[in-house]
Amino acid sequence: MLHVTPDDQKTSITDIAPCGLNCRVCYAAMRKTGNRCPGCRGDDTHRAQSRVVCRIKTCSQRNENKKYCFSSDHYPCSRLRQLDDRYRRKYGMSVIENLDRIKDVGIRRFVRSENSRWICVSCGKKLYVHRADCLGCGRSWR
């Protein structure tokens, strides 16, 4: 059984990656042990090499003042569209829709909506984007 962080940990602004992914609903980011991903924001110490060199994270079209991909003149770029396509097909989630929502309503309102979006309607436990079923009750949510 995978041990993940407590369900009561809510998404914060720093949990939203430049590409629009919510790290709080990522299975790898919520692991308590093993190969836990610390997300894309902040210091690269103890990060998987794939996150350190991520082309979306290190994109030259986005600088420190531009926290999200939608601030680029090239939005959505081909890399972001590829990521979006993969997440739509495999996990039923769109990073481009997330970014458009952040742009429209602001990051704080987006984060509030994420905190309620990823809760199982059957048992109230947290859902994870990379799992089609709830870890609490086993109910399929996709």
N, CA, C and O atoms as CSV, one atom per row, in Angstrom:
chain,resi,resn,atom,element,x,y,z
A,1,MET,N,N,0.843,-1.186,0.000
A,1,MET,CA,C,0.000,0.000,0.000
A,1,MET,C,C,0.881,1.240,0.000
A,1,MET,O,O,1.880,1.303,0.716
A,2,LEU,N,N,0.509,2.212,-0.797
A,2,LEU,CA,C,1.247,3.465,-0.863
A,2,LEU,C,C,0.882,4.328,0.327
A,2,LEU,O,O,-0.296,4.490,0.645
A,3,HIS,N,N,1.867,4.872,0.972
A,3,HIS,CA,C,1.619,5.794,2.073
A,3,HIS,C,C,1.773,7.208,1.544
A,3,HIS,O,O,2.835,7.584,1.050
A,4,VAL,N,N,0.708,7.987,1.649
A,4,VAL,CA,C,0.727,9.356,1.150
A,4,VAL,C,C,0.497,10.312,2.300
A,4,VAL,O,O,0.111,9.907,3.397
A,5,THR,N,N,0.739,11.595,2.036
A,5,THR,CA,C,0.563,12.605,3.066
A,5,THR,C,C,-0.905,12.716,3.438
A,5,THR,O,O,-1.764,12.291,2.665
A,6,PRO,N,N,-1.217,13.276,4.600
A,6,PRO,CA,C,-2.604,13.347,5.062
A,6,PRO,C,C,-3.524,14.076,4.087
A,6,PRO,O,O,-3.112,14.999,3.383
A,7,ASP,N,N,-4.778,13.635,4.067
A,7,ASP,CA,C,-5.773,14.237,3.188
A,7,ASP,C,C,-6.078,15.683,3.534
A,7,ASP,O,O,-6.561,16.428,2.681
A,8,ASP,N,N,-5.808,16.099,4.766
A,8,ASP,CA,C,-6.179,17.454,5.159
A,8,ASP,C,C,-5.182,18.502,4.671
A,8,ASP,O,O,-5.392,19.695,4.893
A,9,GLN,N,N,-4.112,18.087,4.018
A,9,GLN,CA,C,-3.183,19.059,3.465
A,9,GLN,C,C,-3.795,19.639,2.202
A,9,GLN,O,O,-4.024,18.924,1.226
A,10,LYS,N,N,-4.053,20.916,2.227
A,10,LYS,CA,C,-4.718,21.585,1.122
A,10,LYS,C,C,-3.700,22.111,0.116
A,10,LYS,O,O,-2.538,22.348,0.446
A,11,THR,N,N,-4.162,22.287,-1.105
A,11,THR,CA,C,-3.338,22.869,-2.149
A,11,THR,C,C,-3.057,24.326,-1.813
A,11,THR,O,O,-3.940,25.049,-1.353
A,12,SER,N,N,-1.823,24.747,-2.047
A,12,SER,CA,C,-1.465,26.153,-1.882
A,12,SER,C,C,-0.968,26.684,-3.224
A,12,SER,O,O,-0.776,25.920,-4.170
A,13,ILE,N,N,-0.766,27.972,-3.297
A,13,ILE,CA,C,-0.335,28.610,-4.537
A,13,ILE,C,C,0.957,27.990,-5.055
A,13,ILE,O,O,1.112,27.804,-6.262
A,14,THR,N,N,1.880,27.669,-4.164
A,14,THR,CA,C,3.170,27.115,-4.587
A,14,THR,C,C,3.063,25.676,-5.076
A,14,THR,O,O,4.034,25.141,-5.611
A,15,ASP,N,N,1.920,25.043,-4.909
A,15,ASP,CA,C,1.714,23.678,-5.392
A,15,ASP,C,C,1.316,23.624,-6.863
A,15,ASP,O,O,1.236,22.538,-7.438
A,16,ILE,N,N,1.069,24.771,-7.477
A,16,ILE,CA,C,0.668,24.797,-8.876
A,16,ILE,C,C,1.905,25.053,-9.732
A,16,ILE,O,O,2.535,26.106,-9.636
A,17,ALA,N,N,2.239,24.080,-10.563
A,17,ALA,CA,C,3.430,24.156,-11.413
A,17,ALA,C,C,3.227,25.170,-12.540
A,17,ALA,O,O,2.090,25.532,-12.842
A,18,PRO,N,N,4.307,25.630,-13.164
A,18,PRO,CA,C,4.192,26.571,-14.284
A,18,PRO,C,C,3.288,26.066,-15.403
A,18,PRO,O,O,2.661,26.864,-16.101
A,19,CYS,N,N,3.216,24.746,-15.579
A,19,CYS,CA,C,2.400,24.142,-16.640
A,19,CYS,C,C,0.933,23.996,-16.249
A,19,CYS,O,O,0.111,23.624,-17.086
A,20,GLY,N,N,0.589,24.282,-14.991
A,20,GLY,CA,C,-0.794,24.171,-14.549
A,20,GLY,C,C,-1.107,22.915,-13.768
A,20,GLY,O,O,-2.230,22.760,-13.290
A,21,LEU,N,N,-0.147,22.010,-13.624
A,21,LEU,CA,C,-0.377,20.804,-12.823
A,21,LEU,C,C,-0.456,21.160,-11.345
A,21,LEU,O,O,0.289,22.011,-10.859
A,22,ASN,N,N,-1.351,20.510,-10.648
A,22,ASN,CA,C,-1.510,20.680,-9.207
A,22,ASN,C,C,-0.727,19.567,-8.519
A,22,ASN,O,O,-1.121,18.401,-8.565
A,23,CYS,N,N,0.379,19.931,-7.881
A,23,CYS,CA,C,1.235,18.917,-7.242
A,23,CYS,C,C,0.531,18.192,-6.097
A,23,CYS,O,O,0.916,17.069,-5.773
A,24,ARG,N,N,-0.466,18.779,-5.484
A,24,ARG,CA,C,-1.160,18.137,-4.360
A,24,ARG,C,C,-2.011,16.955,-4.792
A,24,ARG,O,O,-2.417,16.152,-3.951
A,25,VAL,N,N,-2.290,16.831,-6.081
A,25,VAL,CA,C,-3.056,15.679,-6.552
A,25,VAL,C,C,-2.189,14.730,-7.372
A,25,VAL,O,O,-2.689,13.811,-8.022
A,26,CYS,N,N,-0.886,14.970,-7.329
A,26,CYS,CA,C,0.076,14.099,-8.002
A,26,CYS,C,C,0.488,13.000,-7.039
A,26,CYS,O,O,0.897,13.269,-5.910
A,27,TYR,N,N,0.378,11.779,-7.486
A,27,TYR,CA,C,0.718,10.612,-6.670
A,27,TYR,C,C,2.167,10.669,-6.181
A,27,TYR,O,O,2.436,10.373,-5.017
A,28,ALA,N,N,3.095,11.045,-7.054
A,28,ALA,CA,C,4.521,11.073,-6.699
A,28,ALA,C,C,4.833,12.169,-5.687
A,28,ALA,O,O,5.691,11.980,-4.825
A,29,ALA,N,N,4.164,13.291,-5.774
A,29,ALA,CA,C,4.437,14.400,-4.855
A,29,ALA,C,C,3.900,14.136,-3.456
A,29,ALA,O,O,4.390,14.717,-2.488
A,30,MET,N,N,2.911,13.277,-3.335
A,30,MET,CA,C,2.288,13.044,-2.037
A,30,MET,C,C,2.818,11.815,-1.301
A,30,MET,O,O,2.351,11.503,-0.206
A,31,ARG,N,N,3.781,11.121,-1.885
A,31,ARG,CA,C,4.381,9.971,-1.196
A,31,ARG,C,C,5.055,10.420,0.090
A,31,ARG,O,O,5.689,11.474,0.132
A,32,LYS,N,N,4.920,9.625,1.127
A,32,LYS,CA,C,5.626,9.905,2.381
A,32,LYS,C,C,7.047,9.356,2.326
A,32,LYS,O,O,7.965,9.926,2.915
A,33,THR,N,N,7.217,8.262,1.626
A,33,THR,CA,C,8.517,7.595,1.581
A,33,THR,C,C,8.906,7.314,0.138
A,33,THR,O,O,8.106,7.480,-0.783
A,34,GLY,N,N,10.136,6.891,-0.037
A,34,GLY,CA,C,10.582,6.500,-1.366
A,34,GLY,C,C,10.914,7.684,-2.242
A,34,GLY,O,O,11.433,8.698,-1.774
A,35,ASN,N,N,10.613,7.547,-3.500
A,35,ASN,CA,C,10.969,8.539,-4.503
A,35,ASN,C,C,9.918,9.642,-4.573
A,35,ASN,O,O,9.162,9.725,-5.540
A,36,ARG,N,N,9.874,10.485,-3.550
A,36,ARG,CA,C,8.889,11.565,-3.474
A,36,ARG,C,C,9.330,12.739,-4.344
A,36,ARG,O,O,10.485,13.160,-4.276
A,37,CYS,N,N,8.436,13.260,-5.145
A,37,CYS,CA,C,8.723,14.413,-5.988
A,37,CYS,C,C,8.407,15.686,-5.207
A,37,CYS,O,O,7.293,15.825,-4.703
A,38,PRO,N,N,9.355,16.622,-5.091
A,38,PRO,CA,C,9.089,17.865,-4.365
A,38,PRO,C,C,8.399,18.934,-5.209
A,38,PRO,O,O,8.191,20.048,-4.728
A,39,GLY,N,N,8.044,18.625,-6.442
A,39,GLY,CA,C,7.368,19.593,-7.288
A,39,GLY,C,C,8.343,20.454,-8.072
A,39,GLY,O,O,9.552,20.224,-8.038
A,40,CYS,N,N,7.819,21.441,-8.775
A,40,CYS,CA,C,8.636,22.261,-9.672
A,40,CYS,C,C,9.089,23.583,-9.072
A,40,CYS,O,O,10.041,24.187,-9.567
A,41,ARG,N,N,8.444,24.032,-8.047
A,41,ARG,CA,C,8.767,25.344,-7.470
A,41,ARG,C,C,9.893,25.237,-6.452
A,41,ARG,O,O,10.064,24.199,-5.812
A,42,GLY,N,N,10.648,26.299,-6.307
A,42,GLY,CA,C,11.672,26.358,-5.270
A,42,GLY,C,C,12.998,25.746,-5.671
A,42,GLY,O,O,13.298,25.582,-6.854
A,43,ASP,N,N,13.777,25.416,-4.668
A,43,ASP,CA,C,15.131,24.891,-4.813
A,43,ASP,C,C,15.129,23.528,-5.507
A,43,ASP,O,O,14.241,22.707,-5.274
A,44,ASP,N,N,16.122,23.295,-6.356
A,44,ASP,CA,C,16.215,22.029,-7.088
A,44,ASP,C,C,16.921,20.923,-6.316
A,44,ASP,O,O,17.056,19.811,-6.826
A,45,THR,N,N,17.377,21.205,-5.091
A,45,THR,CA,C,18.014,20.179,-4.271
A,45,THR,C,C,17.015,19.053,-4.002
A,45,THR,O,O,15.855,19.320,-3.688
A,46,HIS,N,N,17.442,17.832,-4.119
A,46,HIS,CA,C,16.633,16.625,-3.879
A,46,HIS,C,C,15.519,16.439,-4.910
A,46,HIS,O,O,14.582,15.678,-4.666
A,47,ARG,N,N,15.603,17.104,-6.030
A,47,ARG,CA,C,14.613,16.931,-7.094
A,47,ARG,C,C,15.087,15.875,-8.085
A,47,ARG,O,O,16.284,15.718,-8.325
A,48,ALA,N,N,14.142,15.171,-8.643
A,48,ALA,CA,C,14.472,14.227,-9.713
A,48,ALA,C,C,15.061,15.012,-10.881
A,48,ALA,O,O,14.632,16.133,-11.157
A,49,GLN,N,N,16.025,14.436,-11.557
A,49,GLN,CA,C,16.674,15.119,-12.679
A,49,GLN,C,C,15.651,15.541,-13.735
A,49,GLN,O,O,15.815,16.580,-14.374
A,50,SER,N,N,14.611,14.752,-13.919
A,50,SER,CA,C,13.581,15.096,-14.903
A,50,SER,C,C,12.882,16.406,-14.558
A,50,SER,O,O,12.430,17.110,-15.461
A,51,ARG,N,N,12.782,16.753,-13.275
A,51,ARG,CA,C,12.155,18.014,-12.861
A,51,ARG,C,C,13.136,19.179,-12.961
A,51,ARG,O,O,12.736,20.307,-13.252
A,52,VAL,N,N,14.412,18.909,-12.723
A,52,VAL,CA,C,15.426,19.961,-12.803
A,52,VAL,C,C,15.562,20.449,-14.241
A,52,VAL,O,O,15.709,21.647,-14.482
A,53,VAL,N,N,15.514,19.528,-15.188
A,53,VAL,CA,C,15.727,19.887,-16.590
A,53,VAL,C,C,14.425,19.967,-17.389
A,53,VAL,O,O,14.471,20.076,-18.615
A,54,CYS,N,N,13.293,19.917,-16.742
A,54,CYS,CA,C,12.004,19.989,-17.435
A,54,CYS,C,C,11.980,21.213,-18.345
A,54,CYS,O,O,12.220,22.333,-17.892
A,55,ARG,N,N,11.695,21.003,-19.610
A,55,ARG,CA,C,11.720,22.103,-20.582
A,55,ARG,C,C,10.605,23.109,-20.362
A,55,ARG,O,O,10.739,24.277,-20.727
A,56,ILE,N,N,9.539,22.679,-19.787
A,56,ILE,CA,C,8.470,23.631,-19.475
A,56,ILE,C,C,8.883,24.479,-18.278
A,56,ILE,O,O,8.718,25.699,-18.294
A,57,LYS,N,N,9.417,23.845,-17.246
A,57,LYS,CA,C,9.853,24.574,-16.049
A,57,LYS,C,C,10.969,25.562,-16.366
A,57,LYS,O,O,10.973,26.676,-15.842
A,58,THR,N,N,11.912,25.169,-17.212
A,58,THR,CA,C,13.077,26.002,-17.509
A,58,THR,C,C,12.902,26.839,-18.771
A,58,THR,O,O,13.883,27.376,-19.287
A,59,CYS,N,N,11.710,26.959,-19.268
A,59,CYS,CA,C,11.426,27.682,-20.507
A,59,CYS,C,C,11.934,29.121,-20.450
A,59,CYS,O,O,11.685,29.834,-19.477
A,60,SER,N,N,12.635,29.538,-21.479
A,60,SER,CA,C,13.178,30.899,-21.524
A,60,SER,C,C,12.101,31.937,-21.817
A,60,SER,O,O,12.338,33.131,-21.635
A,61,GLN,N,N,10.936,31.516,-22.261
A,61,GLN,CA,C,9.841,32.448,-22.534
A,61,GLN,C,C,9.144,32.891,-21.255
A,61,GLN,O,O,8.351,33.833,-21.261
A,62,ARG,N,N,9.445,32.205,-20.164
A,62,ARG,CA,C,8.843,32.504,-18.873
A,62,ARG,C,C,9.984,32.787,-17.902
A,62,ARG,O,O,10.890,31.966,-17.762
A,63,ASN,N,N,9.952,33.938,-17.231
A,63,ASN,CA,C,11.005,34.231,-16.264
A,63,ASN,C,C,10.407,34.258,-14.867
A,63,ASN,O,O,9.242,33.902,-14.687
A,64,GLU,N,N,11.180,34.671,-13.886
A,64,GLU,CA,C,10.711,34.668,-12.492
A,64,GLU,C,C,9.451,35.505,-12.301
A,64,GLU,O,O,8.630,35.194,-11.437
A,65,ASN,N,N,9.288,36.547,-13.083
A,65,ASN,CA,C,8.093,37.390,-12.961
A,65,ASN,C,C,6.884,36.773,-13.655
A,65,ASN,O,O,5.749,37.190,-13.428
A,66,LYS,N,N,7.130,35.795,-14.486
A,66,LYS,CA,C,6.055,35.105,-15.196
A,66,LYS,C,C,5.977,33.690,-14.654
A,66,LYS,O,O,6.739,32.815,-15.067
A,67,LYS,N,N,5.065,33.470,-13.737
A,67,LYS,CA,C,5.024,32.196,-13.019
A,67,LYS,C,C,4.347,31.071,-13.776
A,67,LYS,O,O,4.564,29.900,-13.465
A,68,TYR,N,N,3.531,31.405,-14.761
A,68,TYR,CA,C,2.760,30.382,-15.463
A,68,TYR,C,C,2.939,30.512,-16.968
A,68,TYR,O,O,3.222,31.595,-17.480
A,69,CYS,N,N,2.774,29.416,-17.657
A,69,CYS,CA,C,2.998,29.367,-19.098
A,69,CYS,C,C,2.104,30.323,-19.885
A,69,CYS,O,O,2.497,30.771,-20.962
A,70,PHE,N,N,0.931,30.643,-19.385
A,70,PHE,CA,C,0.026,31.505,-20.153
A,70,PHE,C,C,0.581,32.909,-20.343
A,70,PHE,O,O,0.063,33.660,-21.170
A,71,SER,N,N,1.621,33.286,-19.600
A,71,SER,CA,C,2.210,34.619,-19.750
A,71,SER,C,C,3.187,34.689,-20.924
A,71,SER,O,O,3.697,35.765,-21.235
A,72,SER,N,N,3.450,33.575,-21.567
A,72,SER,CA,C,4.349,33.539,-22.717
A,72,SER,C,C,3.600,33.927,-23.984
A,72,SER,O,O,2.415,33.630,-24.132
A,73,ASP,N,N,4.299,34.591,-24.892
A,73,ASP,CA,C,3.715,34.927,-26.195
A,73,ASP,C,C,3.459,33.677,-27.033
A,73,ASP,O,O,2.711,33.723,-28.010
A,74,HIS,N,N,4.075,32.569,-26.654
A,74,HIS,CA,C,3.954,31.317,-27.407
A,74,HIS,C,C,2.944,30.354,-26.788
A,74,HIS,O,O,2.898,29.181,-27.159
A,75,TYR,N,N,2.144,30.835,-25.857
A,75,TYR,CA,C,1.167,29.990,-25.157
A,75,TYR,C,C,0.012,29.646,-26.067
A,75,TYR,O,O,-0.507,30.528,-26.751
A,76,PRO,N,N,-0.403,28.416,-26.098
A,76,PRO,CA,C,0.260,27.235,-25.563
A,76,PRO,C,C,1.290,26.712,-26.561
A,76,PRO,O,O,0.984,26.541,-27.741
A,77,CYS,N,N,2.480,26.466,-26.101
A,77,CYS,CA,C,3.557,25.972,-26.961
A,77,CYS,C,C,3.347,24.485,-27.254
A,77,CYS,O,O,2.468,23.846,-26.674
A,78,SER,N,N,4.148,23.953,-28.145
A,78,SER,CA,C,3.986,22.541,-28.534
A,78,SER,C,C,4.259,21.600,-27.362
A,78,SER,O,O,3.594,20.572,-27.237
A,79,ARG,N,N,5.223,21.931,-26.504
A,79,ARG,CA,C,5.504,21.069,-25.348
A,79,ARG,C,C,4.312,21.023,-24.395
A,79,ARG,O,O,3.948,19.962,-23.889
A,80,LEU,N,N,3.719,22.173,-24.163
A,80,LEU,CA,C,2.560,22.228,-23.275
A,80,LEU,C,C,1.377,21.487,-23.899
A,80,LEU,O,O,0.647,20.786,-23.199
A,81,ARG,N,N,1.185,21.638,-25.201
A,81,ARG,CA,C,0.100,20.921,-25.880
A,81,ARG,C,C,0.311,19.407,-25.807
A,81,ARG,O,O,-0.651,18.655,-25.654
A,82,GLN,N,N,1.568,18.956,-25.916
A,82,GLN,CA,C,1.859,17.522,-25.794
A,82,GLN,C,C,1.549,17.021,-24.387
A,82,GLN,O,O,0.943,15.963,-24.221
A,83,LEU,N,N,1.963,17.778,-23.380
A,83,LEU,CA,C,1.662,17.413,-21.991
A,83,LEU,C,C,0.152,17.387,-21.771
A,83,LEU,O,O,-0.380,16.466,-21.152
A,84,ASP,N,N,-0.525,18.404,-22.283
A,84,ASP,CA,C,-1.977,18.489,-22.141
A,84,ASP,C,C,-2.660,17.293,-22.802
A,84,ASP,O,O,-3.577,16.702,-22.233
A,85,ASP,N,N,-2.214,16.947,-23.990
A,85,ASP,CA,C,-2.800,15.804,-24.695
A,85,ASP,C,C,-2.619,14.518,-23.892
A,85,ASP,O,O,-3.553,13.727,-23.758
A,86,ARG,N,N,-1.427,14.316,-23.364
A,86,ARG,CA,C,-1.160,13.108,-22.567
A,86,ARG,C,C,-2.035,13.067,-21.320
A,86,ARG,O,O,-2.603,12.022,-21.005
A,87,TYR,N,N,-2.153,14.181,-20.607
A,87,TYR,CA,C,-2.961,14.198,-19.386
A,87,TYR,C,C,-4.451,14.077,-19.688
A,87,TYR,O,O,-5.184,13.476,-18.903
A,88,ARG,N,N,-4.909,14.627,-20.791
A,88,ARG,CA,C,-6.317,14.454,-21.180
A,88,ARG,C,C,-6.615,12.982,-21.460
A,88,ARG,O,O,-7.600,12.430,-20.969
A,89,ARG,N,N,-5.747,12.356,-22.259
A,89,ARG,CA,C,-5.965,10.954,-22.644
A,89,ARG,C,C,-5.840,10.002,-21.464
A,89,ARG,O,O,-6.698,9.143,-21.263
A,90,LYS,N,N,-4.778,10.150,-20.685
A,90,LYS,CA,C,-4.500,9.179,-19.627
A,90,LYS,C,C,-5.239,9.456,-18.320
A,90,LYS,O,O,-5.611,8.525,-17.605
A,91,TYR,N,N,-5.454,10.741,-18.006
A,91,TYR,CA,C,-5.952,11.078,-16.669
A,91,TYR,C,C,-7.218,11.933,-16.656
A,91,TYR,O,O,-7.734,12.247,-15.583
A,92,GLY,N,N,-7.723,12.314,-17.825
A,92,GLY,CA,C,-8.957,13.089,-17.866
A,92,GLY,C,C,-8.826,14.498,-17.309
A,92,GLY,O,O,-9.799,15.056,-16.801
A,93,MET,N,N,-7.636,15.078,-17.399
A,93,MET,CA,C,-7.396,16.426,-16.884
A,93,MET,C,C,-6.623,17.233,-17.921
A,93,MET,O,O,-5.775,16.689,-18.628
A,94,SER,N,N,-6.914,18.518,-18.011
A,94,SER,CA,C,-6.245,19.389,-18.967
A,94,SER,C,C,-5.434,20.460,-18.248
A,94,SER,O,O,-5.978,21.256,-17.482
A,95,VAL,N,N,-4.123,20.473,-18.502
A,95,VAL,CA,C,-3.294,21.528,-17.910
A,95,VAL,C,C,-3.582,22.869,-18.572
A,95,VAL,O,O,-3.477,23.909,-17.921
A,96,ILE,N,N,-3.939,22.867,-19.841
A,96,ILE,CA,C,-4.268,24.121,-20.527
A,96,ILE,C,C,-5.560,24.703,-19.959
A,96,ILE,O,O,-5.651,25.915,-19.765
A,97,GLU,N,N,-6.554,23.866,-19.689
A,97,GLU,CA,C,-7.774,24.360,-19.039
A,97,GLU,C,C,-7.455,24.915,-17.654
A,97,GLU,O,O,-8.008,25.940,-17.254
A,98,ASN,N,N,-6.565,24.246,-16.918
A,98,ASN,CA,C,-6.148,24.763,-15.608
A,98,ASN,C,C,-5.526,26.146,-15.755
A,98,ASN,O,O,-5.877,27.065,-15.016
A,99,LEU,N,N,-4.607,26.300,-16.702
A,99,LEU,CA,C,-3.940,27.591,-16.897
A,99,LEU,C,C,-4.926,28.671,-17.338
A,99,LEU,O,O,-4.852,29.809,-16.876
A,100,ASP,N,N,-5.845,28.314,-18.230
A,100,ASP,CA,C,-6.854,29.289,-18.661
A,100,ASP,C,C,-7.721,29.724,-17.487
A,100,ASP,O,O,-8.085,30.895,-17.377
A,101,ARG,N,N,-8.048,28.794,-16.622
A,101,ARG,CA,C,-8.845,29.135,-15.431
A,101,ARG,C,C,-8.055,30.033,-14.486
A,101,ARG,O,O,-8.607,30.991,-13.945
A,102,ILE,N,N,-6.774,29.740,-14.278
A,102,ILE,CA,C,-5.937,30.603,-13.436
A,102,ILE,C,C,-5.898,32.011,-14.018
A,102,ILE,O,O,-6.010,32.996,-13.289
A,103,LYS,N,N,-5.741,32.095,-15.317
A,103,LYS,CA,C,-5.699,33.401,-15.992
A,103,LYS,C,C,-7.023,34.144,-15.827
A,103,LYS,O,O,-7.036,35.359,-15.624
A,104,ASP,N,N,-8.136,33.415,-15.914
A,104,ASP,CA,C,-9.463,34.034,-15.832
A,104,ASP,C,C,-9.871,34.434,-14.419
A,104,ASP,O,O,-10.393,35.529,-14.213
A,105,VAL,N,N,-9.638,33.557,-13.444
A,105,VAL,CA,C,-10.167,33.808,-12.092
A,105,VAL,C,C,-9.095,34.138,-11.065
A,105,VAL,O,O,-9.411,34.568,-9.956
A,106,GLY,N,N,-7.826,33.940,-11.425
A,106,GLY,CA,C,-6.740,34.190,-10.483
A,106,GLY,C,C,-6.337,32.922,-9.748
A,106,GLY,O,O,-7.120,31.982,-9.615
A,107,ILE,N,N,-5.109,32.919,-9.281
A,107,ILE,CA,C,-4.554,31.720,-8.657
A,107,ILE,C,C,-5.253,31.366,-7.349
A,107,ILE,O,O,-5.468,30.186,-7.073
A,108,ARG,N,N,-5.610,32.350,-6.547
A,108,ARG,CA,C,-6.236,32.044,-5.253
A,108,ARG,C,C,-7.592,31.358,-5.430
A,108,ARG,O,O,-7.890,30.380,-4.745
A,109,ARG,N,N,-8.393,31.862,-6.330
A,109,ARG,CA,C,-9.701,31.249,-6.577
A,109,ARG,C,C,-9.538,29.859,-7.211
A,109,ARG,O,O,-10.279,28.931,-6.888
A,110,PHE,N,N,-8.569,29.730,-8.108
A,110,PHE,CA,C,-8.298,28.425,-8.712
A,110,PHE,C,C,-7.917,27.409,-7.641
A,110,PHE,O,O,-8.419,26.285,-7.641
A,111,VAL,N,N,-7.034,27.800,-6.735
A,111,VAL,CA,C,-6.594,26.896,-5.665
A,111,VAL,C,C,-7.775,26.489,-4.787
A,111,VAL,O,O,-7.890,25.322,-4.411
A,112,ARG,N,N,-8.646,27.432,-4.459
A,112,ARG,CA,C,-9.839,27.083,-3.662
A,112,ARG,C,C,-10.693,26.046,-4.388
A,112,ARG,O,O,-11.189,25.103,-3.771
A,113,SER,N,N,-10.864,26.222,-5.693
A,113,SER,CA,C,-11.677,25.256,-6.449
A,113,SER,C,C,-10.986,23.892,-6.530
A,113,SER,O,O,-11.660,22.862,-6.524
A,114,GLU,N,N,-9.668,23.873,-6.605
A,114,GLU,CA,C,-8.930,22.607,-6.629
A,114,GLU,C,C,-9.102,21.844,-5.320
A,114,GLU,O,O,-9.178,20.616,-5.319
A,115,ASN,N,N,-9.161,22.570,-4.211
A,115,ASN,CA,C,-9.305,21.911,-2.910
A,115,ASN,C,C,-10.623,21.158,-2.789
A,115,ASN,O,O,-10.701,20.175,-2.051
A,116,SER,N,N,-11.654,21.595,-3.493
A,116,SER,CA,C,-12.922,20.863,-3.457
A,116,SER,C,C,-13.062,19.893,-4.636
A,116,SER,O,O,-13.777,18.895,-4.534
A,117,ARG,N,N,-12.398,20.174,-5.731
A,117,ARG,CA,C,-12.497,19.331,-6.932
A,117,ARG,C,C,-11.952,17.924,-6.707
A,117,ARG,O,O,-12.493,16.960,-7.249
A,118,TRP,N,N,-10.908,17.796,-5.931
A,118,TRP,CA,C,-10.204,16.524,-5.785
A,118,TRP,C,C,-10.572,15.797,-4.497
A,118,TRP,O,O,-9.706,15.245,-3.819
A,119,ILE,N,N,-11.858,15.800,-4.165
A,119,ILE,CA,C,-12.371,15.097,-2.991
A,119,ILE,C,C,-13.382,14.050,-3.460
A,119,ILE,O,O,-14.258,14.348,-4.272
A,120,CYS,N,N,-13.263,12.849,-2.958
A,120,CYS,CA,C,-14.183,11.768,-3.312
A,120,CYS,C,C,-15.581,12.084,-2.783
A,120,CYS,O,O,-15.743,12.415,-1.609
A,121,VAL,N,N,-16.578,11.982,-3.641
A,121,VAL,CA,C,-17.954,12.265,-3.229
A,121,VAL,C,C,-18.519,11.158,-2.341
A,121,VAL,O,O,-19.498,11.376,-1.628
A,122,SER,N,N,-17.914,9.984,-2.378
A,122,SER,CA,C,-18.404,8.869,-1.563
A,122,SER,C,C,-17.871,8.883,-0.140
A,122,SER,O,O,-18.627,8.681,0.810
A,123,CYS,N,N,-16.561,9.121,0.014
A,123,CYS,CA,C,-15.973,8.994,1.355
A,123,CYS,C,C,-15.279,10.255,1.863
A,123,CYS,O,O,-14.896,10.317,3.032
A,124,GLY,N,N,-15.111,11.260,1.006
A,124,GLY,CA,C,-14.494,12.512,1.439
A,124,GLY,C,C,-12.977,12.513,1.456
A,124,GLY,O,O,-12.369,13.497,1.876
A,125,LYS,N,N,-12.353,11.428,1.007
A,125,LYS,CA,C,-10.886,11.362,0.957
A,125,LYS,C,C,-10.372,12.049,-0.306
A,125,LYS,O,O,-11.119,12.285,-1.255
A,126,LYS,N,N,-9.081,12.362,-0.293
A,126,LYS,CA,C,-8.447,13.021,-1.429
A,126,LYS,C,C,-8.338,12.075,-2.621
A,126,LYS,O,O,-8.060,10.885,-2.466
A,127,LEU,N,N,-8.564,12.633,-3.823
A,127,LEU,CA,C,-8.368,11.906,-5.072
A,127,LEU,C,C,-7.024,12.309,-5.668
A,127,LEU,O,O,-6.535,13.413,-5.430
A,128,TYR,N,N,-6.441,11.416,-6.434
A,128,TYR,CA,C,-5.168,11.679,-7.092
A,128,TYR,C,C,-5.345,11.557,-8.599
A,128,TYR,O,O,-5.970,10.613,-9.081
A,129,VAL,N,N,-4.796,12.507,-9.337
A,129,VAL,CA,C,-4.983,12.555,-10.780
A,129,VAL,C,C,-4.468,11.295,-11.473
A,129,VAL,O,O,-5.015,10.891,-12.500
A,130,HIS,N,N,-3.439,10.678,-10.935
A,130,HIS,CA,C,-2.850,9.504,-11.569
A,130,HIS,C,C,-3.534,8.190,-11.180
A,130,HIS,O,O,-3.104,7.122,-11.614
A,131,ARG,N,N,-4.575,8.255,-10.382
A,131,ARG,CA,C,-5.339,7.069,-9.967
A,131,ARG,C,C,-6.788,7.238,-10.411
A,131,ARG,O,O,-7.379,8.299,-10.211
A,132,ALA,N,N,-7.348,6.221,-10.997
A,132,ALA,CA,C,-8.742,6.281,-11.449
A,132,ALA,C,C,-9.719,5.933,-10.339
A,132,ALA,O,O,-10.932,6.069,-10.503
A,133,ASP,N,N,-9.182,5.482,-9.199
A,133,ASP,CA,C,-10.046,5.107,-8.085
A,133,ASP,C,C,-9.598,5.824,-6.813
A,133,ASP,O,O,-8.448,6.244,-6.687
A,134,CYS,N,N,-10.520,5.950,-5.890
A,134,CYS,CA,C,-10.247,6.592,-4.608
A,134,CYS,C,C,-9.461,5.632,-3.723
A,134,CYS,O,O,-9.811,4.457,-3.612
A,135,LEU,N,N,-8.401,6.129,-3.093
A,135,LEU,CA,C,-7.619,5.293,-2.177
A,135,LEU,C,C,-8.393,4.992,-0.898
A,135,LEU,O,O,-8.107,4.009,-0.214
A,136,GLY,N,N,-9.374,5.835,-0.574
A,136,GLY,CA,C,-10.145,5.637,0.644
A,136,GLY,C,C,-11.203,4.553,0.535
A,136,GLY,O,O,-11.328,3.710,1.424
A,137,CYS,N,N,-11.975,4.573,-0.564
A,137,CYS,CA,C,-13.100,3.640,-0.676
A,137,CYS,C,C,-13.067,2.778,-1.932
A,137,CYS,O,O,-13.873,1.858,-2.071
A,138,GLY,N,N,-12.151,3.062,-2.842
A,138,GLY,CA,C,-12.040,2.274,-4.063
A,138,GLY,C,C,-12.974,2.692,-5.177
A,138,GLY,O,O,-12.946,2.103,-6.258
A,139,ARG,N,N,-13.804,3.700,-4.937
A,139,ARG,CA,C,-14.763,4.155,-5.946
A,139,ARG,C,C,-14.025,4.753,-7.144
A,139,ARG,O,O,-13.091,5.537,-6.981
A,140,SER,N,N,-14.456,4.373,-8.346
A,140,SER,CA,C,-13.894,4.946,-9.563
A,140,SER,C,C,-14.467,6.345,-9.746
A,140,SER,O,O,-15.681,6.531,-9.662
A,141,TRP,N,N,-13.632,7.305,-9.990
A,141,TRP,CA,C,-14.112,8.685,-10.146
A,141,TRP,C,C,-13.934,9.202,-11.570
A,141,TRP,O,O,-14.428,10.283,-11.893
A,142,ARG,N,N,-13.249,8.465,-12.416
A,142,ARG,CA,C,-13.069,8.881,-13.809
A,142,ARG,C,C,-13.978,8.120,-14.715
A,142,ARG,O,O,-13.965,8.337,-15.927
